[in-house]
Amino acid sequence: MLQNTGKLAGCTLFITGASRGIGKAIALKAARDGANIVIAAKTAEPHPKLPGTIYTAAKEVEAAGGKALACVVDIRDEQQVGDAVQKAIDKFGGIDILVNNASAISLTGTLETPLKKVDLMLGVNLRGTYLTSKLVIPHLLKSRSPHILNLSPPLNLNPVWFKNHTAYTMAKYGMSMCVLGMAEEFRGQIAVNALWPKTAIQTAAMDMLGGEGISKQCRTSDIMADAAYAVLSRPKDFTGHFLVDEDILKEQGIQDFEQYAVQPGHPLLPDFFLDEAPENLVEQMEQHGATPAFKPPSSSSATPSSGGPVEGTFHAIRAVINEDVVKSTQGIYEFDLSGEHGGVWFLDLKSGSGSAGQGQPPVKADVVMTMDSGDFGKMFAGKLKPTLAFMTGKLRIKGDMTLAIKLEKLMGRMNKAKL
């Protein structure tokens, strides 16, 4: 871990979305220096699914050695943001650092994204970041070491990062465009930078998006806290940078990144928007130890010989589905495959003991998964996880996203069966 140096002692940080996750981790890192932390977030009462409130976070900040001010803030509301800024000035005398961390996410295509979700993402990510920055900047201009740090990605215009979730990318890139513009507008006066994780980070949001088992593919929020601390410790002429957590920590001399892993040694899930290039992410995962989840059926398994590799995969699927799988899944899948072995296939895990085969499903599918037949084979061979296939644009999903996560459990059963 990056050691605290005391550089943020006495500084006041205004952090949006700091009641949990990465925002709270940054707050606690700064608190260990003796910083003042304004926790600007919506959660005042315990949430049924998400941990922590602004008040529990404030107690943790003070236990870590900092001073805290908990403010109920929806960053879409100009009055609430303005009131929180004034409270910070009244209590701490100024603001030195703004961390725009609050964000909303919906990884859905254009036709599947309700306008209410579009408005939420644009309102929080883009407008909220702009609004909070606008109201805090007059106070930052009075600071000796002013910073704005947006937790947003590099502006990568590769279409693969747009086609599956255009609205989210537009909203998230709005935060990055604030960095691009404000860094130039306030060059020499305020340092304005962006920070993004190289890998998925274990947060409540990631648990909700990725489902069971996603955490072992993640790093903890400590890596982002350490990277943010390194950035915020720099002088104000360090500005206009789109930074990646691992890269900034390597510059600080950190070499052991296993210490940040939720499960050391496990392959990590790359985060969105970073091209090393997207089409190579699967290969990188394999280089980090990913192995096929099951072997092809043996010759004694009576696998049909004329249906090609896709039929062979469905033969393996039929061998492991049963009433228990149906009960735990409750979904009907349609696979629209292109490429050498293209065609439409179905997997009914909603009725009876389940069924699978070629053609349209017996009733309307709950989820339609579109991909190349070669990638389909890799996915069921354990060489390509559905979540990674979706991230890299190899898989398009229409319908119930949670069923895509449940599909990984079926692959696990196939692995145990060693088909």
C-alpha positions as CSV (number, residue, x, y, z in Angstrom):
1,M,0.0,0.0,0.0
2,L,1.1,3.6,-0.6
3,Q,2.2,5.2,2.6
4,N,0.6,8.4,3.8
5,T,3.0,11.3,3.9
6,G,0.9,13.9,5.7
7,K,0.6,16.1,2.6
8,L,-3.2,16.4,2.9
9,A,-3.1,17.3,6.6
10,G,-5.5,20.2,7.2
11,C,-6.8,20.1,3.6
12,T,-10.6,20.1,3.1
13,L,-11.9,17.5,0.5
14,F,-15.4,17.7,-0.9
15,I,-16.2,14.2,-2.1
16,T,-19.4,13.3,-3.8
17,G,-20.8,9.7,-3.3
18,A,-18.5,9.2,-0.3
19,S,-20.9,7.1,1.8
20,R,-19.5,3.9,0.3
21,G,-17.1,2.4,-2.2
22,I,-14.3,4.2,-3.9
23,G,-15.5,7.6,-2.6
24,K,-15.3,6.4,1.0
25,A,-12.0,4.8,0.5
26,I,-10.5,8.1,-0.8
27,A,-12.0,9.8,2.2
28,L,-10.5,7.4,4.7
29,K,-7.0,7.6,3.0
30,A,-7.1,11.4,3.3
31,A,-8.4,11.2,6.8
32,R,-5.3,9.3,7.9
33,D,-3.4,12.5,7.2
34,G,-5.8,14.5,9.3
35,A,-7.8,16.0,6.5
36,N,-11.3,17.5,6.7
37,I,-13.8,15.5,4.7
38,V,-17.2,16.7,3.3
39,I,-19.2,13.5,2.7
40,A,-21.7,14.7,0.0
41,A,-24.0,11.8,-0.8
42,K,-27.7,10.8,-0.9
43,T,-27.9,8.0,1.7
44,A,-29.0,9.3,5.0
45,E,-31.0,6.2,6.0
46,P,-29.7,2.6,5.7
47,H,-30.3,1.2,2.2
48,P,-31.8,-2.3,1.9
49,K,-29.2,-3.4,-0.7
50,L,-26.3,-1.0,-0.3
51,P,-24.0,-0.6,2.8
52,G,-23.4,2.6,4.7
53,T,-24.8,6.1,5.1
54,I,-23.2,9.5,5.2
55,Y,-23.3,9.3,9.0
56,T,-21.6,5.9,9.2
57,A,-18.9,7.1,6.8
58,A,-18.4,10.2,8.9
59,K,-17.8,8.1,12.0
60,E,-15.2,6.1,10.0
61,V,-13.5,9.3,8.8
62,E,-13.2,10.6,12.4
63,A,-11.9,7.2,13.6
64,A,-9.2,7.3,11.0
65,G,-8.0,10.7,12.3
66,G,-9.9,13.2,10.1
67,K,-12.7,15.6,10.7
68,A,-16.0,15.0,8.9
69,L,-19.1,16.9,7.7
70,A,-22.0,14.7,6.5
71,C,-24.3,16.4,4.0
72,V,-27.3,15.0,2.3
73,V,-26.7,15.8,-1.3
74,D,-28.3,14.8,-4.6
75,I,-25.8,16.4,-7.0
76,R,-28.6,17.0,-9.5
77,D,-30.1,19.5,-7.1
78,E,-28.3,22.9,-7.3
79,Q,-29.8,24.0,-4.0
80,Q,-28.5,20.9,-2.1
81,V,-25.0,21.2,-3.6
82,G,-24.9,24.9,-2.9
83,D,-26.0,24.4,0.7
84,A,-23.4,21.7,1.2
85,V,-20.6,23.9,-0.2
86,Q,-21.6,26.7,2.2
87,K,-21.7,24.3,5.2
88,A,-18.2,23.2,4.3
89,I,-17.0,26.8,4.1
90,D,-18.6,27.6,7.4
91,K,-17.2,24.6,9.2
92,F,-13.7,24.3,7.7
93,G,-13.0,27.8,6.2
94,G,-12.5,26.7,2.7
95,I,-12.3,23.8,0.2
96,D,-9.0,22.6,-1.3
97,I,-10.0,19.5,-3.2
98,L,-13.1,18.3,-5.1
99,V,-13.5,14.6,-5.9
100,N,-16.3,14.0,-8.4
101,N,-17.0,10.4,-7.6
102,A,-20.8,10.1,-7.7
103,S,-22.0,8.2,-10.7
104,A,-25.0,6.3,-12.1
105,I,-24.8,3.3,-14.5
106,S,-27.0,1.2,-16.7
107,L,-25.2,-1.1,-19.2
108,T,-28.1,-1.3,-21.7
109,G,-28.6,-0.6,-25.4
110,T,-30.5,2.2,-26.9
111,L,-33.8,0.4,-27.2
112,E,-33.5,-1.1,-23.7
113,T,-32.7,2.1,-21.8
114,P,-35.7,4.0,-20.5
115,L,-35.4,7.7,-20.8
116,K,-35.7,7.9,-17.0
117,K,-32.4,6.0,-16.8
118,V,-30.8,8.2,-19.5
119,D,-31.8,11.3,-17.6
120,L,-30.4,9.8,-14.4
121,M,-27.0,9.0,-15.9
122,L,-26.7,12.4,-17.7
123,G,-28.0,14.2,-14.6
124,V,-25.6,12.6,-12.2
125,N,-22.5,11.9,-14.2
126,L,-22.4,14.9,-16.6
127,R,-24.6,17.6,-15.1
128,G,-23.9,16.8,-11.5
129,T,-20.1,16.8,-12.0
130,Y,-20.3,20.1,-13.9
131,L,-22.6,21.7,-11.4
132,T,-20.6,20.6,-8.3
133,S,-17.4,21.8,-10.0
134,K,-19.0,25.2,-10.9
135,L,-20.0,25.8,-7.3
136,V,-16.8,24.6,-5.7
137,I,-14.3,26.3,-8.1
138,P,-14.6,29.8,-6.6
139,H,-13.4,28.4,-3.3
140,L,-10.7,26.3,-4.9
141,L,-9.3,29.4,-6.5
142,K,-8.5,30.6,-2.9
143,S,-6.6,27.4,-2.0
144,R,-2.8,27.0,-2.1
145,S,-3.0,23.5,-3.7
146,P,-6.4,23.2,-5.4
147,H,-7.4,20.0,-7.2
148,I,-10.4,18.6,-9.0
149,L,-10.3,14.8,-9.5
150,N,-13.0,13.2,-11.6
151,L,-13.4,9.4,-11.5
152,S,-13.9,9.0,-15.2
153,P,-12.2,7.2,-18.1
154,P,-9.9,8.4,-20.9
155,L,-11.8,9.7,-23.9
156,N,-11.5,6.5,-25.9
157,L,-13.6,6.9,-29.2
158,N,-13.3,3.2,-30.1
159,P,-16.9,2.3,-31.1
160,V,-16.7,-0.9,-29.1
161,W,-17.2,1.2,-25.9
162,F,-20.3,2.8,-27.3
163,K,-22.3,0.2,-29.1
164,N,-23.6,-1.8,-26.1
165,H,-24.3,1.1,-23.7
166,T,-24.3,4.4,-25.6
167,A,-26.2,6.4,-22.9
168,Y,-23.8,5.3,-20.1
169,T,-20.7,6.0,-22.3
170,M,-22.1,9.5,-23.2
171,A,-22.7,10.3,-19.6
172,K,-19.4,9.0,-18.3
173,Y,-17.4,10.7,-21.0
174,G,-19.2,13.9,-20.0
175,M,-17.2,13.7,-16.8
176,S,-14.1,13.3,-18.8
177,M,-14.9,16.2,-21.0
178,C,-15.2,18.4,-17.9
179,V,-11.6,17.4,-17.2
180,L,-10.5,18.2,-20.7
181,G,-12.1,21.6,-20.7
182,M,-11.6,22.8,-17.1
183,A,-8.0,21.7,-17.1
184,E,-7.3,24.2,-19.8
185,E,-9.7,26.8,-18.5
186,F,-8.0,26.9,-15.1
187,R,-4.4,25.9,-16.1
188,G,-2.0,27.4,-13.6
189,Q,-4.8,27.9,-11.1
190,I,-6.4,24.5,-10.4
191,A,-5.1,21.0,-11.1
192,V,-7.9,19.1,-12.9
193,N,-7.4,15.4,-13.7
194,A,-9.2,12.1,-14.2
195,L,-8.6,8.8,-12.6
196,W,-9.8,5.4,-13.8
197,P,-9.1,1.8,-12.6
198,K,-7.2,-0.7,-14.8
199,T,-9.3,-3.5,-13.5
200,A,-12.8,-3.9,-12.0
201,I,-13.1,-2.7,-8.4
202,Q,-15.1,-4.5,-5.8
203,T,-17.9,-2.2,-4.8
204,A,-21.6,-2.7,-4.0
205,A,-22.4,-1.5,-7.5
206,M,-20.1,-4.1,-9.1
207,D,-21.7,-6.8,-6.9
208,M,-25.1,-5.8,-8.3
209,L,-23.9,-5.6,-11.9
210,G,-21.7,-8.7,-11.9
211,G,-23.6,-11.0,-9.5
212,E,-22.2,-13.9,-7.5
213,G,-18.6,-14.6,-8.0
214,I,-17.6,-11.3,-9.6
215,S,-15.6,-10.1,-6.5
216,K,-12.8,-12.6,-7.0
217,Q,-12.1,-11.0,-10.4
218,C,-11.7,-7.5,-8.8
219,R,-9.3,-5.4,-6.8
220,T,-10.3,-3.6,-3.7
221,S,-11.1,0.1,-3.6
222,D,-7.8,0.7,-1.7
223,I,-5.9,0.8,-5.1
224,M,-8.0,3.8,-6.2
225,A,-7.7,5.5,-2.8
226,D,-3.9,5.1,-3.0
227,A,-3.8,6.4,-6.6
228,A,-6.0,9.3,-5.8
229,Y,-3.8,10.2,-2.8
230,A,-0.8,10.2,-5.1
231,V,-2.5,12.6,-7.6
232,L,-3.9,14.9,-4.9
233,S,-0.4,15.2,-3.4
234,R,1.0,16.7,-6.6
235,P,1.3,20.5,-7.2
236,K,-1.4,22.3,-9.1
237,D,0.7,22.4,-12.4
238,F,0.1,18.6,-12.6
239,T,-3.1,19.0,-14.7
240,G,-5.1,17.7,-17.7
241,H,-4.1,14.1,-17.3
242,F,-6.3,11.0,-17.8
243,L,-4.7,8.6,-15.3
244,V,-5.0,4.9,-14.6
245,D,-4.6,3.7,-11.0
246,E,-1.9,1.1,-11.7
247,D,0.2,3.4,-13.8
248,I,0.3,6.2,-11.3
249,L,1.2,3.8,-8.5
250,K,4.0,2.3,-10.5
251,E,5.4,5.8,-10.7
252,Q,5.3,5.9,-6.9
253,G,7.4,2.8,-6.7
254,I,4.6,0.3,-6.0
255,Q,5.4,-3.1,-7.6
256,D,3.3,-5.5,-5.7
257,F,-0.3,-5.2,-7.0
258,E,-1.4,-8.6,-5.6
259,Q,-1.9,-6.8,-2.3
260,Y,-4.9,-5.0,-3.8
261,A,-6.5,-8.2,-5.2
262,V,-9.7,-9.5,-3.5
263,Q,-8.4,-13.0,-4.3
264,P,-4.6,-12.8,-4.9
265,G,-3.6,-14.9,-7.9
266,H,-7.0,-14.9,-9.6
267,P,-7.2,-13.4,-13.1
268,L,-8.6,-9.9,-13.0
269,L,-11.5,-8.5,-15.0
270,P,-10.2,-5.5,-17.1
271,D,-12.3,-2.3,-16.7
272,F,-14.2,-0.5,-19.4
273,F,-12.8,2.0,-21.9
274,L,-9.1,0.9,-21.8
275,D,-7.7,-0.4,-25.1
276,E,-4.9,-2.7,-24.9
277,A,-7.0,-3.4,-27.4
278,P,-10.5,-4.6,-26.6
279,E,-10.2,-7.6,-28.9
280,N,-7.2,-8.7,-27.0
281,L,-8.7,-8.7,-23.5
282,V,-9.7,-12.4,-23.8
283,E,-6.2,-13.4,-24.7
284,Q,-4.9,-11.4,-21.7
285,M,-7.3,-13.2,-19.4
286,E,-6.0,-16.6,-20.6
287,Q,-2.4,-15.5,-20.1
288,H,-3.3,-14.8,-16.4
289,G,-4.4,-18.4,-15.8
290,A,-7.9,-18.8,-17.3
291,T,-8.5,-22.4,-18.4
292,P,-11.2,-24.3,-20.2
293,A,-14.1,-25.1,-18.0
294,F,-14.9,-28.5,-19.5
295,K,-13.5,-31.0,-22.0
296,P,-15.3,-32.1,-25.2
297,P,-17.5,-35.2,-24.8
298,S,-15.6,-38.4,-25.3
299,S,-16.4,-40.7,-28.2
300,S,-18.5,-42.9,-25.9
301,S,-20.8,-40.1,-25.1
302,A,-22.8,-40.5,-28.3
303,T,-22.3,-36.9,-29.3
304,P,-23.9,-36.3,-32.7
305,S,-21.2,-36.2,-35.3
306,S,-23.0,-34.2,-38.0
307,G,-24.1,-31.1,-36.1
308,G,-20.7,-29.4,-35.8
309,P,-19.2,-27.9,-32.7
310,V,-22.3,-25.9,-31.7
311,E,-24.4,-29.1,-31.6
312,G,-21.6,-30.7,-29.5
313,T,-21.8,-27.9,-27.0
314,F,-25.6,-28.2,-26.8
315,H,-25.2,-32.0,-26.3
316,A,-22.9,-31.1,-23.3
317,I,-25.5,-28.7,-22.0
318,R,-28.3,-31.2,-22.2
319,A,-26.2,-33.6,-20.1
320,V,-26.1,-31.2,-17.1
321,I,-29.4,-29.5,-17.0
322,N,-32.1,-30.8,-14.7
323,E,-35.0,-29.6,-12.5
324,D,-32.7,-28.0,-9.9
325,V,-31.0,-26.0,-12.6
326,V,-34.4,-24.9,-14.0
327,K,-35.6,-24.0,-10.6
328,S,-32.6,-21.8,-9.8
329,T,-32.5,-20.1,-13.3
330,Q,-36.1,-19.6,-14.5
331,G,-35.1,-18.2,-17.9
332,I,-35.4,-19.0,-21.6
333,Y,-32.4,-18.2,-23.7
334,E,-32.1,-17.6,-27.4
335,F,-28.7,-17.7,-29.1
336,D,-28.4,-15.9,-32.4
337,L,-25.1,-17.1,-33.8
338,S,-23.2,-15.8,-36.8
339,G,-20.1,-16.9,-38.5
340,E,-19.0,-20.4,-39.7
341,H,-21.6,-22.3,-37.7
342,G,-24.3,-19.6,-37.6
343,G,-27.9,-20.3,-36.7
344,V,-30.5,-19.9,-33.9
345,W,-30.5,-22.1,-30.8
346,F,-32.4,-22.1,-27.6
347,L,-32.0,-23.1,-24.0
348,D,-35.2,-23.5,-21.9
349,L,-34.4,-23.4,-18.2
350,K,-37.9,-22.4,-17.2
351,S,-40.0,-25.5,-17.5
352,G,-39.8,-29.2,-16.6
353,S,-36.3,-30.6,-16.5
354,G,-35.1,-28.1,-19.2
355,S,-34.4,-28.5,-22.8
356,A,-32.0,-27.2,-25.4
357,G,-31.6,-27.5,-29.2
358,Q,-31.6,-25.8,-32.6
359,G,-34.3,-23.3,-33.7
360,Q,-36.5,-20.8,-32.0
361,P,-37.4,-21.4,-28.3
362,P,-40.9,-22.8,-27.6
363,V,-42.0,-19.5,-26.2
364,K,-40.6,-16.0,-26.3
365,A,-37.1,-15.8,-24.9
366,D,-36.3,-13.9,-21.8
367,V,-32.9,-13.0,-23.1
368,V,-31.4,-13.0,-26.6
369,M,-27.7,-13.4,-26.8
370,T,-26.1,-12.5,-30.2
371,M,-22.5,-13.5,-31.0
372,D,-20.2,-15.3,-33.3
373,S,-20.4,-19.1,-33.2
374,G,-16.7,-19.3,-32.6
375,D,-17.0,-17.0,-29.5
376,F,-20.0,-19.0,-28.4
377,G,-17.8,-22.1,-28.3
378,K,-15.1,-20.3,-26.4
379,M,-17.7,-19.1,-23.9
380,F,-18.9,-22.6,-23.1
381,A,-15.4,-23.9,-23.1
382,G,-14.5,-21.6,-20.3
383,K,-12.2,-19.5,-22.4
384,L,-14.5,-16.5,-22.5
385,K,-16.7,-15.4,-19.6
386,P,-20.1,-13.9,-20.6
387,T,-19.3,-10.7,-18.6
388,L,-16.0,-10.2,-20.5
389,A,-17.6,-11.1,-23.8
390,F,-20.1,-8.4,-23.2
391,M,-17.5,-5.8,-22.1
392,T,-15.4,-6.4,-25.3
393,G,-18.3,-6.3,-27.6
394,K,-18.2,-10.0,-28.5
395,L,-21.6,-10.5,-27.0
396,R,-24.8,-8.5,-27.3
397,I,-27.5,-9.0,-24.8
398,K,-31.2,-8.1,-25.2
399,G,-33.5,-8.7,-22.3
400,D,-32.8,-9.8,-18.7
401,M,-29.2,-9.1,-17.9
402,T,-29.2,-11.2,-14.8
403,L,-29.8,-14.4,-16.8
404,A,-26.4,-13.8,-18.5
405,I,-24.8,-14.0,-15.1
406,K,-26.7,-17.2,-14.2
407,L,-25.3,-18.7,-17.4
408,E,-21.9,-18.8,-15.7
409,K,-23.3,-21.1,-13.1
410,L,-24.3,-23.6,-15.7
411,M,-20.8,-23.4,-17.2
412,G,-19.5,-24.3,-13.7
413,R,-21.7,-27.4,-13.6
414,M,-20.3,-28.4,-16.9
415,N,-16.8,-28.0,-15.6
416,K,-17.5,-30.1,-12.6
417,A,-19.0,-32.8,-14.8
418,K,-15.8,-32.8,-16.8
419,L,-17.7,-33.5,-20.0
